[in-house]
């Protein structure tokens, strides 16, 4: 249903003509996030600058029953910032202020459109940083990070976005502005902050975020270890964690990815290796020194081909350059790929790597791996040629098979990207009907009309209001006597 | 009804009456052995309009509004199993009745720990720790239960067994249901199984006591520690009364600072800690690790009124002053680096305490904090709000959640914020 002229006029009154994008070519920019399998442009894009404007937008749309889709920088990987039912997309790119920096209390309050890295840039010279570091941190917004509960390489040690969010202001689907949490330690009531982080815009639009800032560590040490195979590298990962060492980051690249990276950015990783581990330790200098020795010894015990430690910041940057540009480098080996985000318990890494190799052979598809090995979060890029008929379908089948294998090992559908449109159908692998029913009702509390980012996160969006029907416990005969 | 309860879990596991909950003797008490039995009990209660109160270690039953009515106490003590423990994964799944102490003993064999140490932690059930969001000194480094709970199984108000979260350390599949359950006092579901993130136990831990001439100096020291590369496990503030209660040398305020990692790194940071403390004109002495047991015993053993104060590190001195102004003689101690304090009040009737709460809540309200009455005699809590105010829009959302998930008021009704 297209948005009515009176709603458009209302939006223009609120935001001015420059705050509303209506032209087809203007709206085209907003048709998808970075997962371009899902493309659907909104009927209008609005660019608010304040909480009051966001609230007015929600109230206007709610009255006219127009779907609302939030958007940060559009760097999501799940089909989240796309408008399959049309409606109004709310872009947060004009809400980029740092509202308060309070280093004495280790926190900052920001608007949702602020780019993740800009916050660290604002406090770096005083020795502080914002820990969540999705690979997109140079362009992704903190509001988007909150919506998807984004992770990143360093969340192995520091935790994901939710562990760093202290409070939020949200305009819910009912049009209410609700402030939850805050900089102080504890407050009475349900943990609404924790409940809202990761809602993917289905509860409402987050308009301000109070985040924890951390003091930068004294020392950082980055090492690279290469192995003959993915399985051996995976065994080294398990051994490092089992030794009681939680590196800041523990990343793995396989041979396909090493080749692509070396071709793209110069020879940063050793040729001929089946896999490399990028291991970063940070903390007090003496701790980092001791752990680095132990990690190097573990890698050698596990038949590492080469173990090198970056000697200075330039060498460290070079080791990370390959990792950070991996996704872009993939273009050299494939025209198109599917990106997985499943998780397995970390002790199951060697096993899932064996299964992945088998699946890759069975489907005759190249899997290129670059992933957060330390927490068992896989990111195989399943390469296919979209010009060959049937190859996308084959890739999708391989993807599903791998996902099933991960869940069978006790894993999770998504480690850090989120669900969106892409993985909603997979949630029943991980959750029963009762679990999905609970989530459906949770959503309804914040968005009773089903207007906030519809068709995302849950496997269906039952307008009937019933959703999934869990079975009640079976009671023994005679219970109601 | 008794027959119905007996049909579910067997005659010997259910009885009339039972131990009182916050002064109210329940009509029945049941000690189920399986989560399916809990589910069936809750379903029966739902159909019959009974009030269910889950009971773990029984150490925090005075938290919240006094119950108006208790029909069925569900004892969790038999649901105390460690269900899955894979040391290599640094995760564990336990039943909610498992105590933190029993779990710690299992984990110690693998040099791992669940870093949750609120007063009396060893004897408290993990389900209870989750329901009350209790925290202790280790919060400085590891966060609280909200940061450690990866997955949770619970019985909804109608008895439907439900799972939220995941069993792996990193998951964003669906809503973060575990966060909703932490600190909810069992008002949205009866917690049954918890999957928890573990940490490696530090190789070596050392503790120092830095004593200061004024609380302001202690606060300066906290600020300098936070703005440094030192990574303490705990930074506990003790005012002069808390120091006396622990049998420590007198001073206006002191910080107990612990660092745990490999020994050379502990030694290296010790120098920095001492320099920072002396920079704030503090004197530093090394403590034995037994200090933390003493500290735990003193806090857990206190039998007066306990307030939980949530503030910020830059307001510690102001908070100590505010407490002394309205509750002279109260001892204050807590996690200075995160602003989570406890006030231990020996003598206070409801009138004095009510007035004191109003003043303290106004003070922490400026930074969005709160003051919760963690423990007080029922007669005192009947005359004041143990939770304190919640801003209207947030309370409305909480009310909507309670209404959605427990419309008949089966789960610990009336005890949470706003009478939820």
Boltz contact constraints between the chains, C-beta under 6 A:
constraints:
  - contact:
      token1: [A, 104]
      token2: [B, 314]
      max_distance: 6.0
  - contact:
      token1: [A, 105]
      token2: [B, 312]
      max_distance: 6.0
  - contact:
      token1: [A, 105]
      token2: [B, 313]
      max_distance: 6.0
  - contact:
      token1: [A, 105]
      token2: [B, 314]
      max_distance: 6.0
  - contact:
      token1: [A, 149]
      token2: [B, 172]
      max_distance: 6.0
  - contact:
      token1: [A, 163]
      token2: [B, 147]
      max_distance: 6.0
  - contact:
      token1: [A, 176]
      token2: [B, 393]
      max_distance: 6.0
  - contact:
      token1: [A, 178]
      token2: [B, 393]
      max_distance: 6.0
  - contact:
      token1: [A, 178]
      token2: [B, 394]
      max_distance: 6.0
  - contact:
      token1: [A, 178]
      token2: [B, 397]
      max_distance: 6.0
  - contact:
      token1: [A, 180]
      token2: [B, 394]
      max_distance: 6.0
  - contact:
      token1: [A, 182]
      token2: [B, 368]
      max_distance: 6.0
  - contact:
      token1: [A, 183]
      token2: [B, 312]
      max_distance: 6.0
  - contact:
      token1: [A, 184]
      token2: [B, 310]
      max_distance: 6.0
  - contact:
      token1: [A, 184]
      token2: [B, 311]
      max_distance: 6.0
  - contact:
      token1: [A, 184]
      token2: [B, 312]
      max_distance: 6.0
  - contact:
      token1: [A, 184]
      token2: [B, 367]
      max_distance: 6.0
  - contact:
      token1: [A, 184]
      token2: [B, 368]
      max_distance: 6.0
  - contact:
      token1: [A, 184]
      token2: [B, 369]
      max_distance: 6.0
  - contact:
      token1: [A, 185]
      token2: [B, 310]
      max_distance: 6.0
  - contact:
      token1: [A, 185]
      token2: [B, 338]
      max_distance: 6.0
  - contact:
      token1: [A, 185]
      token2: [B, 339]
      max_distance: 6.0
  - contact:
      token1: [A, 185]
      token2: [B, 340]
      max_distance: 6.0
  - contact:
      token1: [A, 186]
      token2: [B, 310]
      max_distance: 6.0
  - contact:
      token1: [A, 186]
      token2: [B, 340]
      max_distance: 6.0
  - contact:
      token1: [A, 187]
      token2: [B, 310]
      max_distance: 6.0
  - contact:
      token1: [A, 187]
      token2: [B, 370]
      max_distance: 6.0
  - contact:
      token1: [A, 188]
      token2: [B, 370]
      max_distance: 6.0
  - contact:
      token1: [A, 188]
      token2: [B, 372]
      max_distance: 6.0
  - contact:
      token1: [A, 188]
      token2: [B, 387]
      max_distance: 6.0
  - contact:
      token1: [A, 188]
      token2: [B, 388]
      max_distance: 6.0
  - contact:
      token1: [A, 188]
      token2: [B, 390]
      max_distance: 6.0
  - contact:
      token1: [A, 188]
      token2: [B, 417]
      max_distance: 6.0
  - contact:
      token1: [A, 189]
      token2: [B, 390]
      max_distance: 6.0
  - contact:
      token1: [A, 189]
      token2: [B, 398]
      max_distance: 6.0
  - contact:
      token1: [A, 189]
      token2: [B, 417]
      max_distance: 6.0
  - contact:
      token1: [A, 190]
      token2: [B, 184]
      max_distance: 6.0
  - contact:
      token1: [A, 190]
      token2: [B, 398]
      max_distance: 6.0
  - contact:
      token1: [A, 191]
      token2: [B, 146]
      max_distance: 6.0
  - contact:
      token1: [A, 191]
      token2: [B, 179]
      max_distance: 6.0
  - contact:
      token1: [A, 191]
      token2: [B, 182]
      max_distance: 6.0
  - contact:
      token1: [A, 191]
      token2: [B, 183]
      max_distance: 6.0
  - contact:
      token1: [A, 194]
      token2: [B, 146]
      max_distance: 6.0
  - contact:
      token1: [A, 194]
      token2: [B, 176]
      max_distance: 6.0
  - contact:
      token1: [A, 194]
      token2: [B, 179]
      max_distance: 6.0
  - contact:
      token1: [A, 195]
      token2: [B, 179]
      max_distance: 6.0
  - contact:
      token1: [A, 195]
      token2: [B, 180]
      max_distance: 6.0
  - contact:
      token1: [A, 198]
      token2: [B, 172]
      max_distance: 6.0
  - contact:
      token1: [A, 198]
      token2: [B, 176]
      max_distance: 6.0
  - contact:
      token1: [A, 218]
      token2: [B, 229]
      max_distance: 6.0
  - contact:
      token1: [A, 238]
      token2: [B, 88]
      max_distance: 6.0
  - contact:
      token1: [A, 242]
      token2: [B, 88]
      max_distance: 6.0
  - contact:
      token1: [A, 244]
      token2: [B, 200]
      max_distance: 6.0
  - contact:
      token1: [A, 284]
      token2: [B, 265]
      max_distance: 6.0
  - contact:
      token1: [A, 284]
      token2: [B, 269]
      max_distance: 6.0
  - contact:
      token1: [A, 286]
      token2: [B, 264]
      max_distance: 6.0
  - contact:
      token1: [A, 286]
      token2: [B, 265]
      max_distance: 6.0
  - contact:
      token1: [A, 286]
      token2: [B, 268]
      max_distance: 6.0
  - contact:
      token1: [A, 287]
      token2: [B, 261]
      max_distance: 6.0
  - contact:
      token1: [A, 287]
      token2: [B, 262]
      max_distance: 6.0
  - contact:
      token1: [A, 287]
      token2: [B, 265]
      max_distance: 6.0
  - contact:
      token1: [A, 290]
      token2: [B, 262]
      max_distance: 6.0
  - contact:
      token1: [A, 343]
      token2: [B, 168]
      max_distance: 6.0
  - contact:
      token1: [A, 343]
      token2: [B, 170]
      max_distance: 6.0
  - contact:
      token1: [A, 343]
      token2: [B, 171]
      max_distance: 6.0
  - contact:
      token1: [A, 345]
      token2: [B, 89]
      max_distance: 6.0
  - contact:
      token1: [A, 345]
      token2: [B, 168]
      max_distance: 6.0
  - contact:
      token1: [A, 346]
      token2: [B, 89]
      max_distance: 6.0
  - contact:
      token1: [A, 347]
      token2: [B, 86]
      max_distance: 6.0
  - contact:
      token1: [A, 347]
      token2: [B, 88]
      max_distance: 6.0
  - contact:
      token1: [A, 347]
      token2: [B, 89]
      max_distance: 6.0
  - contact:
      token1: [A, 375]
      token2: [B, 169]
      max_distance: 6.0
  - contact:
      token1: [A, 375]
      token2: [B, 170]
      max_distance: 6.0
  - contact:
      token1: [A, 377]
      token2: [B, 170]
      max_distance: 6.0
  - contact:
      token1: [A, 410]
      token2: [B, 167]
      max_distance: 6.0
  - contact:
      token1: [A, 411]
      token2: [B, 168]
      max_distance: 6.0
  - contact:
      token1: [A, 412]
      token2: [B, 166]
      max_distance: 6.0
  - contact:
      token1: [A, 412]
      token2: [B, 168]
      max_distance: 6.0
  - contact:
      token1: [A, 412]
      token2: [B, 171]
      max_distance: 6.0
  - contact:
      token1: [A, 412]
      token2: [B, 173]
      max_distance: 6.0
  - contact:
      token1: [A, 413]
      token2: [B, 173]
      max_distance: 6.0
  - contact:
      token1: [A, 414]
      token2: [B, 172]
      max_distance: 6.0
  - contact:
      token1: [A, 414]
      token2: [B, 173]
      max_distance: 6.0
  - contact:
      token1: [A, 415]
      token2: [B, 170]
      max_distance: 6.0
  - contact:
      token1: [A, 416]
      token2: [B, 172]
      max_distance: 6.0
  - contact:
      token1: [A, 418]
      token2: [B, 172]
      max_distance: 6.0
  - contact:
      token1: [A, 427]
      token2: [B, 174]
      max_distance: 6.0
  - contact:
      token1: [A, 430]
      token2: [B, 173]
      max_distance: 6.0
  - contact:
      token1: [A, 434]
      token2: [B, 160]
      max_distance: 6.0
  - contact:
      token1: [A, 434]
      token2: [B, 162]
      max_distance: 6.0
  - contact:
      token1: [A, 435]
      token2: [B, 162]
      max_distance: 6.0
  - contact:
      token1: [A, 435]
      token2: [B, 163]
      max_distance: 6.0
  - contact:
      token1: [A, 438]
      token2: [B, 162]
      max_distance: 6.0
  - contact:
      token1: [A, 439]
      token2: [B, 174]
      max_distance: 6.0
  - contact:
      token1: [A, 439]
      token2: [B, 175]
      max_distance: 6.0
  - contact:
      token1: [A, 441]
      token2: [B, 404]
      max_distance: 6.0
  - contact:
      token1: [A, 442]
      token2: [B, 175]
      max_distance: 6.0
  - contact:
      token1: [A, 445]
      token2: [B, 400]
      max_distance: 6.0
  - contact:
      token1: [A, 445]
      token2: [B, 401]
      max_distance: 6.0
  - contact:
      token1: [A, 445]
      token2: [B, 404]
      max_distance: 6.0
  - contact:
      token1: [A, 470]
      token2: [B, 160]
      max_distance: 6.0
  - contact:
      token1: [A, 472]
      token2: [B, 43]
      max_distance: 6.0
  - contact:
      token1: [A, 472]
      token2: [B, 160]
      max_distance: 6.0
  - contact:
      token1: [A, 473]
      token2: [B, 39]
      max_distance: 6.0
  - contact:
      token1: [A, 473]
      token2: [B, 40]
      max_distance: 6.0
  - contact:
      token1: [A, 473]
      token2: [B, 43]
      max_distance: 6.0
  - contact:
      token1: [A, 473]
      token2: [B, 159]
      max_distance: 6.0
  - contact:
      token1: [A, 475]
      token2: [B, 40]
      max_distance: 6.0
  - contact:
      token1: [A, 476]
      token2: [B, 7]
      max_distance: 6.0
  - contact:
      token1: [A, 478]
      token2: [B, 7]
      max_distance: 6.0
  - contact:
      token1: [A, 479]
      token2: [B, 4]
      max_distance: 6.0
  - contact:
      token1: [A, 479]
      token2: [B, 7]
      max_distance: 6.0
  - contact:
      token1: [A, 481]
      token2: [B, 3]
      max_distance: 6.0
